[in-house]
Amino acid sequence: MEILLNEAMVLAAVMAPVIAFFVQLIKSDINTRWLPYVSVGIGIGIGLIFAVALGEGLFLYGLAGFFSGAAASGLYDGVHSITKGGE
């Protein structure tokens, strides 16, 4: 189990910038309170696409997508709070 989580975290670190890019593209079209959920959903979707394209396990890449979506939403929230002065 530990090996699975380690692999998922490495994959999440690689996928997080990709997820953040897609979230930035659509953030003006949706309410900001939904962005973390959308980010996780996009992360899982991209993770599953990577899994199918590379012929790897769906669970591992789906889990990595979940982690990267969560990381990307945290990245968005952190940058948003800095640019808005913590309001």
C-alpha positions as CSV (number, residue, x, y, z in Angstrom):
1,M,0.0,0.0,0.0
2,E,2.9,2.3,0.8
3,I,4.4,1.8,-2.6
4,L,1.0,2.6,-4.3
5,L,0.7,5.9,-2.4
6,N,4.3,6.8,-3.2
7,E,3.7,6.2,-6.9
8,A,0.5,8.2,-6.7
9,M,2.2,11.2,-5.1
10,V,5.0,11.2,-7.7
11,L,2.4,11.1,-10.5
12,A,0.3,13.8,-8.8
13,A,3.4,16.1,-8.6
14,V,3.8,15.7,-12.4
15,M,0.1,16.1,-13.2
16,A,-0.7,19.1,-10.8
17,P,0.6,21.8,-13.2
18,V,-1.5,20.3,-16.0
19,I,-4.6,20.4,-13.8
20,A,-3.8,23.9,-12.6
21,F,-3.6,25.0,-16.3
22,F,-7.0,23.6,-17.1
23,V,-8.6,25.1,-14.0
24,Q,-7.2,28.5,-14.9
25,L,-8.7,28.2,-18.3
26,I,-12.2,27.6,-17.0
27,K,-12.2,29.6,-13.7
28,S,-13.9,32.6,-15.3
29,D,-16.8,30.5,-16.5
30,I,-17.8,29.0,-13.1
31,N,-18.5,30.2,-9.6
32,T,-15.3,30.2,-7.5
33,R,-16.8,28.1,-4.7
34,W,-17.0,25.2,-7.1
35,L,-13.4,25.4,-8.3
36,P,-11.9,22.9,-5.8
37,Y,-14.5,20.3,-6.8
38,V,-14.0,21.0,-10.5
39,S,-10.3,20.8,-10.0
40,V,-10.5,17.4,-8.4
41,G,-12.9,16.2,-11.1
42,I,-10.5,17.4,-13.9
43,G,-7.7,15.7,-12.0
44,I,-9.4,12.4,-11.9
45,G,-10.4,12.7,-15.5
46,I,-6.9,13.5,-16.7
47,G,-5.5,10.8,-14.5
48,L,-7.8,8.2,-16.1
49,I,-6.9,9.5,-19.6
50,F,-3.2,9.1,-18.8
51,A,-3.9,5.6,-17.5
52,V,-5.7,4.5,-20.7
53,A,-3.1,6.2,-22.9
54,L,-0.2,4.5,-21.1
55,G,-1.9,1.2,-20.5
56,E,-1.5,1.5,-16.7
57,G,-3.8,0.8,-13.8
58,L,-6.8,3.0,-13.6
59,F,-6.9,3.1,-9.8
60,L,-3.3,4.4,-9.5
61,Y,-3.7,7.1,-12.0
62,G,-7.2,8.0,-10.8
63,L,-5.8,8.4,-7.3
64,A,-2.9,10.5,-8.6
65,G,-5.5,12.6,-10.4
66,F,-7.4,13.1,-7.2
67,F,-4.2,14.2,-5.4
68,S,-3.1,16.5,-8.2
69,G,-6.6,18.1,-8.4
70,A,-6.5,18.7,-4.7
71,A,-3.0,20.2,-5.0
72,A,-4.0,22.4,-7.9
73,S,-7.0,23.7,-6.0
74,G,-4.8,24.5,-3.1
75,L,-2.4,26.2,-5.4
76,Y,-5.2,28.3,-6.8
77,D,-6.6,29.2,-3.4
78,G,-3.1,30.1,-2.2
79,V,-2.4,32.4,-5.1
80,H,-5.9,33.8,-5.0
81,S,-5.4,34.8,-1.3
82,I,-2.1,36.4,-2.0
83,T,-3.3,38.4,-4.9
84,K,-6.4,39.6,-3.1
85,G,-4.4,40.4,0.1
86,G,-6.0,37.6,2.2
87,E,-9.5,39.0,1.9
